[in-house]
């Protein structure tokens, strides 16, 4: 008996079209991730000693770092040849293309600047933001699934899916694997781990190891970009090569944090008359 596989219907990338108003599913997923991160950050605000205005600035610059870094990373890590041939391609955001690793670098830059303004160590800010990140990562993968992009390699597993524009072969729904591991599981790990005071830098290290490991594993099921398939002796993907430094760096950061640091304790807020609140 031949196996019958689910065929994903062709879903319009736009949620609706009202004249010039045409919001996209992928953009909506980013918005969902940002709103959820903002809500959770406000719940954890009392741990920091920061004001709501300071938190809003931190999240704004962090979100901006995701967008700018994600686009730059995609173009330079995955489409550099196209950029050389057409430099304007960098600004063709409507054609899609975002990179997690580029977004991570953008967020690191934004958090470094925010830490200077808050006058706290960079890793204190990074530890605060790290548990929030998986929500946006998971939401983004749902957007990839709806858009029928970044599909997996061909397979005959019972849960395989036939994707529009990917040919008639059933494929791994790698977007859902990433949603489950990089989104749900990683969020649970970081949220539970961060419930107790940890040495400065440890939470960031767990994020780096967790995401890097999950991404490295899932890349074995994800279809590599056609123009990158011959790189790295055909053994590893570009995503795996970019994730490996995250794993190594994360392990080193955790070891360093437990050897050298203590948990962050915010300074008590003061009342207008200078008394401790």
N, C-alpha and C positions, 0 to 999 in steps of 0.2 A: 504494500500500500504506500503510495507516494505521500509525502508530508505536505500539508497545506499551510502556507505561511501568511501571516497578516500583512496586508499591503497598506502602508500609510497613505491616506488620501492627500492630494495636492492641496495644501492650505495656503491661502493668500497671505503673503508676508504682512500685509496691512490689516489691521483690525477692522477698519472701516475706511471709506473714502468719501469725504464731504468736501468737495472742491479742493482747495489747497491743503486742507486738514486730512492727513493720512498717517496716523500713528501706526508704528510697526510693532509686531509681537515681540521682537527681540529687544527693542527699546523699552517696551513695557516691562519686560522681565528685569532689565537693569533698574528701572524705577522701583519695582517691587523689592529688589534687593537693597536699594538705597534706603527706602522707607523703613524696612524691617531693621536694618542696621542702625538707623537713627533712633528708632523706638527702643531697641535693646541697649543702645549706648546711654540713653537717658535713664534707663533702669539701673545702670551700673555707675552712674555719675557720682554718687556719694562716696565711692571708693577712691576717687581721684583728688578731691579738694578743688576741682575746677568749677567755674561758673557755667551756666547754660550757654552764655554767649561764647565763651572760650571753646566749649564743646561744639557748638555750631560752626565756628571757624575751622576747627580741626576736621570735622566731617566734610565740610565744603571743599577744603583743599585736598583732602583725601580722595573724594569723589572725582575732583578735577584731575588728580594724578592718575586715577584709573583710566579715564577717557583718553587723556593725552598720551600717557605711557602705553596704554593698550594699542592705540593706533600706530604709534611710532614703532612699537615692538613688532607688530604684525608686518608692517612694511619692510623693516630692516632685517627681521629674522626670517621671514617667509617669502617676501616678494621683492627682495632687493634688486633683482635684475629688471623687474618691471618698473621699479622706481627710477633706475638709471635711464631706462628708455623713455620714461614719461614721469618727470618729477612732480607734475601736478597730481599724479595718482595718490600721493600722500594725503591730499585734501578731499579725495573722492570718498568721503565717509558713507555716502548714500549707497555705494557699491558693497559695503560691508567689509569686515576684516578687523578683528581685535585679537590681541595676544595676551594671555594671562601673564606670561613672564615679563612682557613689556609693561603691563599694568602694574605688576609688582614693583618694578624699578621706579615707575612714576609715583606710586604710593610711598615708597621709601624716601624719595626726594621730598614729597609733600610733608611727611611725618617729621623728617629732619628739620625742615623749616618751622613746623608747628612746635616742635620741642624747644627750639631756640626762643620762640615767642613765649612759651609757657614757662621757660627757665627750669626745665626738668630734663633728665637724661633721655636721649632718643629711645632707648629700649623700654623705658617706662611707657612712653606713648605707643610704641609698637606692641607691647604686651596688652595694652588696653584695646587696641584695634583688632588684633589677630583673631579673637573669637567671633568677631562680627563678619569677617570676610567670607566664610563658607556659605553664608546665606545668599550673597550676591553671586558666588560661583555656581551654586546649585541652580539659582533662578536663570542664570545665563545659559546653562546646559539645557534647561527646558526650552528656552528660546531657540537654541540650535536644533532641538528635536522638532519643534513646530515648523521651523524653516526647512527641515529635511536637509541639513548640512552637517558636515563633519561626521558622516556616518562611519560604521565599522567595516571590518574586513568581511569577505564572504564566508559563510558558515552554514552548517546544517543543523544547528542546535534548535530545539523545538520553539524557542522564543525569538528566533530570528525574524527580521522584518524586511520587507521589500520597500525600498525608499524611492520616491519619485526622482527621476533624473539620475538615478544610480544604476540603471540597468535592471534586468529581470531577476538577478541573483539575490537570494536572501542574505542579509548582513547582520552582524552584531549591532544592536542598538547602543553603541558605545556612548552616546550622549546620556542615556539613562544610567549607564554604569557610572559615568562621571558625576551625574546628579546624586546618585546614591552614596558614593564614596567621598568625593571632594566636597559635596554639599552636606548631606544628612549625617554621615558617620563622622566626618571631620568636625562638624559643628558640635556634635555630642561629645566628642573627645575633648575639644578645647573648652567647651562650656563647663563640663564637669571638672576638668583639671584646674580651671581658673577660679573655681568656687572657693578654694583655699589659698592663702598667701603663698606665693612662689618666689624664688630668687629672681631678681631683675634679669630679664632676657630668656628665662626658661620657657615661658609661654610662647614667645616668638620662635624659639628653637623647635618646640613641638609642632607648631604650625608648619615650619619649613620642612621638617622631616615627614610629617603626615601628608601634606599636599604633594611633596616631591615623590614620595613612595607610591601614593595612590596613582598619580599621573604616570609615573614610570611603568607601573603594572598595566594600566588601562591602555597605554599606547600599543601594547601587543595585540589588542583587539580593534584598534582604530585604523582606518585606512589612511596611510600617509599621503601627503600632497604629492601629486604626480611628478612634479619637477624636483622633488627632494628624495625620491625613492632610492637613488643610486648613492646617496651620501652614507658615510660611516660604514662602508663595506656591506651595505644592505642589511646590517644586523640591528641597528638602532635607528630610531626616528629622531628628527630635530627636537621634538618635544621631550624625548628621553634625555638627550644630550644637554638640554637646558635645565632639566629637573635634577640631574645628577649633582651639580654644585649645590643645589638647595638641600639635598639630603646630607651631603658631607658638611656643609656649613651649619645646618641645623644641629647635627650631632655635636659638632665642636662648640656651638653656642650653648647647648644644654650643659655640657661638661664644664665649660668656663663659668656659666651662671651658678652652678652648685658649688664650685670651688671658691669663687671670688665674691659672690653677691649675697645680699639679704633681701627679703621682700620689701617692696616699696610701701612706705607709710606716709600718706599725705600730711602736710602741715595743717594743724587745726585752723579753721577759718576764724577770723577776728571780727568782732562787732565794730560798728562805726566809731565807738569810743576807744577802740584798741583792746577791749577785753575779749577773752576767748569765748567763742560762741558755743 
